[in-house]
Amino acid sequence: MSAVIAAAGLGRRLQSATGPAGETGCAASVSPTSKAFVSLLGRPLAWHSLETIRACPEIDEIVLVVAPAEVERARRTLLRAGGGRSERVVAGGEHRQASVRAGLAEVSPDCDLVLVHDAARPCLRLGLVRRCLEAAARRGAVVAALPASDTVKEVGEGDVVTTTLERGRLWLVQTPQVFRYSLLVEAHEAAARAGFLGTDDASLVERLGHRVHVVHGDPDNIKVTYAGDVRRAEHAIGWQRQEGRREGLPAGRPAGLSEGEYTMSKERAFRSGIGFDAHAFAEGRPLVLAGVRFPGERGLLGHSDADVVCHAICDAVLGAMGAGDIGQQFPDTDPRYAAISSLSLLARVGAMAREAGWAIENLDVVVIAEAPRIAPRLPEMRRAVAEALETEVERVSLKGKTTEGMGFTGRGEGVATQAVVLLRKIQQADSSPDCEVGRC
């Protein structure tokens, strides 16, 4: 099996001084010519994907595609000799499709499967690589993807919504993508003859009428596009290392713990986390608590839908995992999260917990407010939270309290929420079901 790693992009959006919401702080570390050499945890961006793919014994050939001006630099700093694996660097083309085609031209013609991965996704894990390879051996063409959790709308001129798409049939596609070598070569040649430019390799294969199947992807497998994405990728990889889930890299020991204490802590079957959040009331906004709307009530002020209940639960779960808080994972400086449903963010946090091998043992939530009265809606709220976390309703406790007129909640200025969660360690499955695009 062979792997083509696409790393020829110039990263113009990443190299700008500010990201999508004025994020700054990493432009100085960015090469003026290539995204592949952006510094991430002291290593070039492309190095991280290379290390994961090298940890997969099924892959015996790697072709790294970089910008023409960076070929010699990549050869000196990124290739590794020996190990029974062939590694080569080639120059990319004027766009990603041309670069992948250049990489395919260097792949051994007797290759059975070829994996294509974007170096811009440095948080790649070995488990996802293996799931994709195993599925492609059966199916012939697979992509890593996640089902869309947000409502998706098509927007036309004047920023006017023209269509609301059926979310149940929408998937967000990642890399790696794995294909039979002969099929992918045929797809690229046919596209080149027709002058067709696809958004990914799978679109070229689909154009031939061949079925492409999806393998459940990884929420951590983020794409580094803007400056803020570098920090998020560093956080994700650091978390993977600390938890011992970053294959091919040493697990880290938190400062202050002896080796024995660290070993004991990793073997513990339970972890607890505490979350707290508060938002002020604001006129003209809908009130959403635990994903449930309260018509006729004043809403809460916030970058997202300001669902204070979901925010506190997210912080509790993230805290139990040692993964920071909601502000680190979904910063309010990022326009992608403007007015987003916080219930969808909670679903993403739940997916992160499951991927890390944790399940909800129980969750206890207190909503502190003089108004509205939430008792009539508690069953609906508990059900929404349980569904977002993919756990049983019986494991979710949710109740409302007042402060008897004291404090900002007592004065009716806003709503606060406290959440406590207990996570239990589960046996991590080594594989996930895969399905055909649009037919899951």
N, C-alpha and C positions, 0 to 999 in steps of 0.2 A: 504494500500500500504506500501511496505517496501523498505528500502534503504540499500545497502551494500557499504560501503566506504573502498576502498582498500588503505591501508596506511602502508603496511608491508615492503616496499622497503628499502634497505640500503642506496641508494643514493650515490653510490661510485663515480660517475662522478661529482655529486654536491659537494662532500666532498673533492675532490682534490683541491690543492691550487690554481689551475688555471683552467679556463673554456676553451671553444673551441678556443679562440683567446688570451690566456694568461690573461683572466679576473680574477681578484683577489678581495679579500676584504671580503669574508663572510665565509671562511673555519673555522675560529675560533668559529663562532656561531653555527656550525653544530654538532649535536650529533654524537659520534663515532659509534653508532649502528643503528640509525634509521632516515630516511628522514622525518618521521611524525613530529619530534620535531625540525626541522630547524626553526629558529626564523624568522618570517615575520611580520613586523610592531609590534614587541613586543609580538606576539602570536605564538604558534606552527603552523606549516604549515597546519596540519590536522584540526585545529580549524576553519579555514575560511570556508572550505566546509561544516563542521558540522553546522555552524551558518546559512548558506543559506538554507540547507535542513531542519533545524528546523523551518525556517520561512514558510515552505510549510505545511499548515494544512492537506493536503491530505495524507501526509506520517505520519503514526502512529507508525512506528517501524524503528529503526536505528541499524545496526550492523556494528561496526567499527573493521576492521581487521588490526592488527599491528604485528610487529615482536615479536616472542615469549618472548624475554627478556624485552619487553616494555609493556606487558599486564597490569601489576599492575600500572605502571606509567600512562598509558592512562586512566585507571579506576579512578585514583585519580584526574587527571588534565583535562581530556577532557569530561568525561560524565557529564550529567546534570540530576538531579533527578526531578521528577514531570513533570508538563505540559501535562499530559495525554498521554505521549508517552513513549514507551519502548526503552531503549538504553542499548546496551551490547557491550562488547569488547571481541574479540576472537583472538587466535594466528593464524598467517598466515603460509603459507607453503614455500617451497623452491623457488617458482616462483609465479608470479602474478596469473596465472590460478588456482594453488592450493590454494592460499589465498582466491580468490573469492569463490571457492568451499567450503572452510571452513566457510566462511561467510554465504553462502546459507544454510548450514547445521543447522545454528542457526536461520534462518528465520521461522516464524510461518507457518506451512503447509497450513493453510487456507488463506494465502496471495493470492491476485489476480495478482498484478503486482509487480515486483521487479526492482528497479533502482540501477544500478551499476555505481559508480563514483570513479575516481582516486583522492585521496587527493592531488596528485601532480598538480592538476588544481585548485588552491585556489581562482581564480577570478570568480568562478561560480556565476551566478545570478539567482534569483528566476524565472524570466520570461522564461529562457531557461528550467529550471526544469519543469515548468508547461506545456510548449509546448510539451516536450517529453512525459510527462505523458498522456496528452490529445491524442496525436497521437498514443501512445501505446495502449490506451483503444480501439481505432478503429482498429489498424493494428496488434497488437500482438507482434511486434518486431521493435524497432526504435533505431537509433543512431543519435547523434548530429554530424553534419559535415559541412564543408565549401567547395565549389567548388574550385578546383585548379586554381590559377591565373597565375602561372608560367608554362613554358614548362617543361615537365618531361621526362627525358631520362633514359633508362636502360644502365648501364655501366658494361662492362665485365673486363676481365683480362687486366692489363696494363693501366687501366683507359681509355679504349677505348669505345666510345658510340656504343652500338649494336642496339638499337631501340629507336625511338622517339615515345612516347605514345600519344594517342589521348586525349588531355587535356579536351575536352568537356565532357568526360565520367569519369573523375577522381575527386574524392572528398577526402578531408583530414579529417579523422574521429577523433572525440573528445569523451569525456564522458561528460554528462551522456549517458548511454545506458539503455533502459528500455524494459523489456520482460514480457510476461506472465510467472508467476513463474514456472508452470509445464513444460513449454517449455525450460526454461533456465536450470532447474535441469536435464531434459532429455539430453540436449546438453552437459552438463558437464560430466554426467555419461557415455555417449557414447564416448566422447573424452578420458576419463580416461581408459575405457576398451581397446580402440585402441592405447593408448599411443600417442595420437595426441596432439600437443602443438600449440595452435593458438596465433595470435598476439593480439586478443581482444575477448570479449565474443561473439560479433556478428559473428566472424568467426566460432565459434562452432555451432551457430544456423544455419548459412548458410550451414555448412557441412551436416546438417540433411535434406537439401533441402527446408528449410523454407525461405520465402521471408523476407528480412530486408529492412526497409524503412528509409530514411534520413529526419531529421528535420534540417532546417538551423541553424547552430551553431552561435557562438559568437566569433569575432576576439579577444576579450579580454580574452577568455577562454584558456589562454596559459598554456603549461605544463612546470613546473619547473624541469629542468634537469641539467643545469650548473649554476655556481655561478652567472653569469650575469642575469640569468632568475629570481633570487630572487629580484634583483633591478627592473626589468621590471614589475614583479607582484606587488611589493609595489607601483610602480607608477600607475599602472592600478587601484588598489584598492583605493588608495588615491584619484584618480580622480573620481571614482564612488562615494565615500563618499562626496566629495565636491559638486558634482552635485546632491546629494540626490538620486542616482540611485543604491545604495548598500542596497538592502532590508535587514531589520533586524538589520542594523547598523545606528547610528546617522549620519546625514549629518553634515559636518564640516562648520564653518564660517571662511573665510579667515581673517587673522589678520588685524586689522585696520578698519574693518567694524562693524557698530552697527548691532543689530539684525534687525532693521527696514530697514537699507540700504541693508543688505544681502537679506532680503525677496524681496525687490524691484528689486534687480539685478537678482534674480532667475526668476522673472516673466517677465522680458524683453523678447520681441519676437525676437530680432535681436542681433547678435554679429559680430564684424568685426575682421579681422586678417591681418597682414602684413608679407610677406615672402621675403627673399632675399637670393640669392646664386650666387657664381661665381666659375668658373673652368678655369684652364689654358689649352691651347692647348697642345696636345701630339701627336707625330708621331705614326703611326701604330695602331691607335684606330679609330673605326667608330664614326662618329658624329651623335648623336641622340638628337633631341630637341622635346619636347612634344610627345615623343613616335614615332617620324617620323625620318627615316634615311635620311641623306644627302650624297649620294654617291660621292666620289671624294674629299670630304672635310676633313680637319684634325679633328680628334676627340678630346675629352676633357679628362683630367686626373682625375681619381677618383676610389674609391673602387667598386662602382656599374658601370653602363654604363655611369655615369657622366652626366645624362640628367638634366642640370641646370634648365630647365623650370619646370619639374616635381618636382624637389627638392624645388624650391621657392614656388610652389603652395602647396605642402605638409606642409611646414612651416606655410603658411598663414592659412590653414584650421586647423591645429593642434593648432596654436596660438589662433584662434578664440574660440576653444573649451576649452582652458586652459590645453592642453594635452602635453605641451612641444614642442619639435621640432623633425625633422626627425632623428637627431643624437641620441636622447633618445629612440625613437621607433625602429629604425633600425640601430644600431651602426655599424660604419665601422670597429670595432674590431671583428665583428661576421662573420665568414667565410660563413654563409648561405647567406649573402648579396653580396658576391663577384661576380661582373659582372652581378648582377641581373638587370632585366628591371625595371627602375624607374617608368615606367608606371604602373607596377604591384603594386609597393609600393603606388602609388597614388590611385589605386583602393582600396587597403586596408585602406588607410586613409579615403576615401569616405565611405567605409563600417562602419568604426568607427564612423564617423559623423552621419550616418543614425541611427546606433544603439543607439547613444546618443540622438536622436530625433532632429537632425538638417538637413536642406536641403540647397542646394546652391541657394541663391537669385541671386547673380551675382558675377562674377570673372573677374578681369581686370589684364592683364599680359603685362609687357613690357620686351622685349628681347633686350639687349644692346650689340651690336657687329658691327664691321666694315664688317665682313664676317662670314657666308654666307648671301646672300640675302634670306630672309625668306618669302617675300611677295607672291611669287608664291605658296608656300606651306601652307599658313595660313589657308585656309579652311580645309585641311587635319589635321593640327595640332589642330585646334579648335575642330574638330570632335573627334579626339583621346582623348583629355582631357575630353570632355563632356561624352564620353562613359565610360571612367574610373571612373568618378565621378557619373555616372548614372543620369545625368541632361540633360536639353535641350541645344543644341548648341547655341541658342540665348542668353543663360545666360553666355556664355564664350566670353570674348573679349581678343584678342591677337594681339599685334603689335610689329614691330621692330623699333629700334632707333639706331643711331650712336652718338658718342661723338665728331664728327668732328675732329678726329685725336688726341683728348686729352685723357690722362690716359692710363691704361693698355689695355682697350678695343680699344681705338683709335690707339694704337701701334700694334694691332693685336695679343696681347698676350693671349687673352682668351675671354670668353663670360660671361656676368652677366645678371641676371634676377630679376625683382621686381614683386611681386604679391600682390594684395589686394582682399580680399574676404569678402562678407557679407553673413552670415548664418541666416536663419530664422528658428524659432522653429516650429516643426510639431507635430501633434498628434501621439504619439508612439503607434504603433499597439501592442496589447497584445499577438498576435499569429502570426506565420509565416506559409506559406504553407509547407507541407511536401510531400515527393515523395519517390518512391521506388528507391533503389540503382541502378544506371545505366539506369533508365527509366525516368529521369526528362526532 
